[in-house]
Every structure is written in structure tokens, then in C-alpha cells.
Amino acid sequence: MKLESALKHFSPQGMHISDSVKGTSPDRLTGTDVMAAIGTTSSRARFGLAAFFGKTGISKSDEQLAVQALARHAMETAPKNVRRAAGCEFGWCMQVLA
């Protein structure tokens, strides 16, 4: 399952009435299946899922979480000369870069 196909479960457009049988339909995953898969993914790869949901505009809190995680990673891995150049504005500088 692709993440892009899971987006339709967050903002459904209406009821889909079809004569196709659910067992043989190509869209045989239910909303419950998709949400369970997203929950499992969230427990294993929180940053990736937060970045994806933030990018697609599904969740503002996930967008903020992804930016905070990127800023934290930038602070941990920044070279010493970047730290020295930023001075007391190091945290703000890393947040802008994130």
C-alpha cells in the first residue's frame, strides 16, 4: 500500500456506491485496515510519518513535530564552525534551516 493512497481516508468525499464485490475489488482495504497500518507505521517510524502528514497538510501538529525533530537533529550534527558562527542565535538558526 502506498502512503498516497491512504490520504483519501482522511477526507472522504462521499459514499461510493458500486456493484463490485468487496472480496475481489482492487480497493478491498477498509478504513479500519488503513488506520491500523498507519498506527503501526507511526509506532515504528514516527518522524517519517509526521513529515509526510505535515507535507500533505493533514496535520498541523505533525508538521510542527517534523520541524522540531529536524531542528533537534541539526543541532546534534552541526559542525563546530557553524555553532561558532551562529553564536547565541544557534537554536533559531537551526530552526530556520529545518
Order of alpha helices (4+ residues) and beta strands (2+ residues): alpha-alpha-alpha-alpha-alpha-alpha
